[in-house]
Amino acid sequence: MGDWKAITVPVLSSDSKNIFQYTSAKKVSPSSMNSQVLRLPLPSSKSTHGFFSAFCTEENIEQSVSYLDRELTTLGFPSIYAESKGKELNLISIINCMNELLVLQHKNLRAQEEVEIQHLKLGSDMEHLQNCYAKLKEQLELSKREIVGLQERDRQLQSKNRNLHQLLKNEKDEVQKLQNIISSRATQYNHDMKRKEREYNKLKERLHQLVMNKKDKKIAMEVLNYVGRADGKRGAWRTDKTEARNEEEMYKVLLSDYEQRQKQLLVENAELKKVLQQMKKEIISLLPPQKQKPKERSEDGPVLSDLEEDIGELNKENMWELSCETVREQLTNSIRKQWRMLKNHVEKLDNQVSRVRSGALNEKDVISREDHELETEKLELEIQQCKEMIRTQQQLLQQQLMSPCDDDTTLILQDCYLLEERERLQEEWRLFREQKKNFEKERRSFTEAAIRLGLERKAFEEDRGTWLKQQFLSMSTDCKHSENVTAPSAFLGSSDQDNRLAISTSQRKPHCVLSVPVSPEPCQMSQYITHNSSSAASKTPAGDSKSNQWVERDKEETE
Amino acid sequence: MDFSELFKLSGLLGRFSPDGKCLASCVQFRLVVRDASTLQVLQLYTCLDQIQYIEWSSDSLFILCAMYKRGIVQVWSLEQPDWHCKIDEGSVGLVASCWSPDGRHILNTTEFHLRITVWSLCTKSVSYIKYPKACQQGIAFTKDGRYMAVAERRDCKDFISIFVCSDWQLLRHFDTETQDLFGIEWAPNGCVLAVWDTCLEYKILLYSLDGRLLSTYQAYEWSLGVKSIAWSPSSQFLAIGSYDEKVRILNHVTWKKITEFEHPATIANTKTIVYKEVEKSLSVETERLSFPPTRALASSLFSTQSKYDVSQVPVSLQYIKPVADRANPKMGIGMLAFSPDNCFLATKNDNIPNAVWIWDIQKLKLFVVLEQLCAVQSFQWDPRQPRLAVCTGNSKVYLWSPAGCVAVQVPLEGDFQIVSLSWHASGDSMALLSKDNFCMCYLEREEV
């Protein structure tokens, strides 16, 4: 809007030309507007005059002023008159009004500029949108056309497919038909063939009969002399026995063949079982041990426990001899299980390797390549060192054994060896002697102990004897008239000793009898007494007299 | 390798004796017995007519000569040249003749397969087997010579009779589930009999010695079926060659197919070695030429040397598609042979007549392909080692062993087209037979 609307006053028709000129010029550009605004007061005084005289001339100053005042007041500006009524113009207010109007004018111009800018922007936006719209419309058109084309193709292909299916079905039907035709023709031919064959057979029979009937003398064999059989035996009659024998032979042949085949199969079976067992062992050895991974244990726990049971069962050697179904199944199942585990394990390793390569987390059980290589290097170094050590030791040893090249050293060495040996021997001698002494001592102590033991025994016997006597005495005081007492007392005498002896002998009798029932009593007694006497003899001489008495008495007794 | 000179031969009838000492050959109506190593004539017999078939007895003491046209079989003795024996079938006619395994009986098949007559040389007895089957391989003896299987046909059904060779007693007689039995063959262990059907029906039946049916194998229906079969020497495998250019191998435990060998025209597997026969051109210096040209020069000019080159895989072989409307087409696996050590199988696909395929049985894979310049006529394994001799109708003999292969030109004048060959039992020599001649080839121990 570059119109100067506010200025169109119907009165100024004569100068409308100028104004229109200006107004038309206004539409060109906003930048030129300002220059126009500024240029307005600049044109020649004539035109300015002309311009300004268009509104206010010398005649209608008051009218124009009052008009201006009215307009300004309606616009809200203060009056330009000094007082409300009056003809004096308030210059300040006029100047203020002018300023205000200028300011307003500027504001309006700016607003206009902005509006125009916006207008332009909107125009360009609109153009852009229109272009986009046009392009999208084109694309839409294209896509629609494509879709149509593809749909067309799809339809064509489907129809082709249907045609091909149809053809295939037709072909199959034809094939079936041809097969039927062939089979029917075949049966027809077979039938014809059979008919012809029967005719032919009839002819043959007829011919055979004719030939046989002719009794052709020519059908004969002329031979100079008959030849012996290949195996030298005579021909045998054909009997039932021979028939049975032939049957038997035939079955033998068959059986031997089957047996041979079965043997081969058994051998093969055994070999395969061995191979499977080996494989199983190797697979078990390849699988990782269970201590390291609790995770794996939880997964494979139940399987492994079964495995272990299986292993326990199937590793028994005698199980391999059985060829029953269950063992075979168990074996194959266990191998399958283990193979699967091994496969899983290998897959896991593969995954770990790939993960390591891609630089992801380094699990503790995956040794990185560098570490592995370092370890191997270290180990190799160690091996080298050990080898060198062994070599040096070997060299030294050889030197030792071989080095004595001059006689002196050899002699000295030999002497050294001899000395060594001698010292060793002396040591041993010493030890030996010591041991000997120890043995002597012990022997002596043993003999002493034995002597003591004998003495003690004698004492013990004496004590026993006295105790028994006492017992007897005590018993005899209780009952005065006992036969046991009188009989021996009449025989042996009246001394206490005798009594005691008697008692003791009588007491001993049953004792003796009990101990050795077979031998006669007196002999036994004498033996016992003599034994006692011998033992007594080793004791103190005091006891000797007693025993001597006893012996004498006993001798009397026996006599 | 040494070659003997050429000797006359007719009817490809050159046979080594089973003990390896002699070589019998026929020239028209004469039978010549030579020493196998020196080729010196040991005996000469004259027969009544042109000989069509000769066979040594198993103990190498007798030779039978069959003259089918006259219906006569003459037997000659080596020990006693004066001894003679003539069997005249008269008006009944003669179609085939063979020895029994004990070497004392002769089985004659009369014309129209009316009957098989068993003539005995020891006694005056004659036995007859009625209704023999008119097929390619109707009589089969076990390797140990104890049993004989005869295919019979009565009332349009096939039967098999098993006889005990020692007294010709019938042991078993059973019917077979075949449409039209084509052949029978015993396994080398003498316990299994393979019976196969006509080529119109792919069917192989396996019978045990006592007549039980062990298994049936049928690979497919309707197309032409079995063309040739071969047992492995250990009786472990049965190789079946069929018209669909494939060999199927059955195993003796389950009698099921364990593998299939295909014979495609293009060999793509890099592990296969392909030996191609190429001609070496001889360069003759013009100064050496003389007129008239000497015999040796002439033969060397016109004979082409050839050697083997290893071809780079993939190799494409010459494939021939036979005419579709003829019977017995030249397609499929026509020849099958196992090596004596059971390690290799040699096959020939009649669609690719110039190639011999050698399969490694231990790995069940194709091992070697020999590509010849001419069509392969026959091949035979050395009876002692894995060495294959091949002849292709020219005057060269080709030997292959795992160490390599060699093409040897027979250095003889004249036209010598080797059509058949026969190894000596020791593997040290072989007889090369052509239509009119034969020669002996002596091999050194270290050869190939």
Chai-1 contact restraints between the chains, C-beta under 6 A:
chainA,res_idxA,chainB,res_idxB,connection_type,confidence,min_distance_angstrom,max_distance_angstrom,comment,restraint_id
A,I182,B,W222,contact,1.0,0.0,6.0,A-B,restraint_1
A,K194,B,C156,contact,1.0,0.0,6.0,A-B,restraint_2
A,E197,B,C156,contact,1.0,0.0,6.0,A-B,restraint_3
A,K204,B,F112,contact,1.0,0.0,6.0,A-B,restraint_4
A,K204,B,L114,contact,1.0,0.0,6.0,A-B,restraint_5
A,H208,B,L114,contact,1.0,0.0,6.0,A-B,restraint_6
A,V211,B,S91,contact,1.0,0.0,6.0,A-B,restraint_7
A,V211,B,V92,contact,1.0,0.0,6.0,A-B,restraint_8
A,D216,B,G90,contact,1.0,0.0,6.0,A-B,restraint_9
A,D216,B,S91,contact,1.0,0.0,6.0,A-B,restraint_10
A,K218,B,D88,contact,1.0,0.0,6.0,A-B,restraint_11
A,K218,B,G90,contact,1.0,0.0,6.0,A-B,restraint_12
A,I219,B,G90,contact,1.0,0.0,6.0,A-B,restraint_13
A,M221,B,I87,contact,1.0,0.0,6.0,A-B,restraint_14
A,M221,B,W119,contact,1.0,0.0,6.0,A-B,restraint_15
A,E222,B,K86,contact,1.0,0.0,6.0,A-B,restraint_16
A,V223,B,C85,contact,1.0,0.0,6.0,A-B,restraint_17
A,L224,B,W83,contact,1.0,0.0,6.0,A-B,restraint_18
A,L224,B,H84,contact,1.0,0.0,6.0,A-B,restraint_19
A,Y226,B,C122,contact,1.0,0.0,6.0,A-B,restraint_20
A,V227,B,L121,contact,1.0,0.0,6.0,A-B,restraint_21
A,V227,B,C122,contact,1.0,0.0,6.0,A-B,restraint_22
A,R229,B,R104,contact,1.0,0.0,6.0,A-B,restraint_23
A,R229,B,C122,contact,1.0,0.0,6.0,A-B,restraint_24
A,A230,B,D59,contact,1.0,0.0,6.0,A-B,restraint_25
A,A230,B,D102,contact,1.0,0.0,6.0,A-B,restraint_26
A,A230,B,G103,contact,1.0,0.0,6.0,A-B,restraint_27
A,A230,B,R104,contact,1.0,0.0,6.0,A-B,restraint_28
A,G235,B,T123,contact,1.0,0.0,6.0,A-B,restraint_29
A,R238,B,D167,contact,1.0,0.0,6.0,A-B,restraint_30
A,R238,B,Q169,contact,1.0,0.0,6.0,A-B,restraint_31
A,T242,B,D167,contact,1.0,0.0,6.0,A-B,restraint_32
A,N246,B,V164,contact,1.0,0.0,6.0,A-B,restraint_33
A,N246,B,Q169,contact,1.0,0.0,6.0,A-B,restraint_34
A,N246,B,L171,contact,1.0,0.0,6.0,A-B,restraint_35
A,M250,B,L209,contact,1.0,0.0,6.0,A-B,restraint_36
A,L254,B,C191,contact,1.0,0.0,6.0,A-B,restraint_37
A,L254,B,L209,contact,1.0,0.0,6.0,A-B,restraint_38
A,D257,B,N189,contact,1.0,0.0,6.0,A-B,restraint_39
A,D257,B,C191,contact,1.0,0.0,6.0,A-B,restraint_40
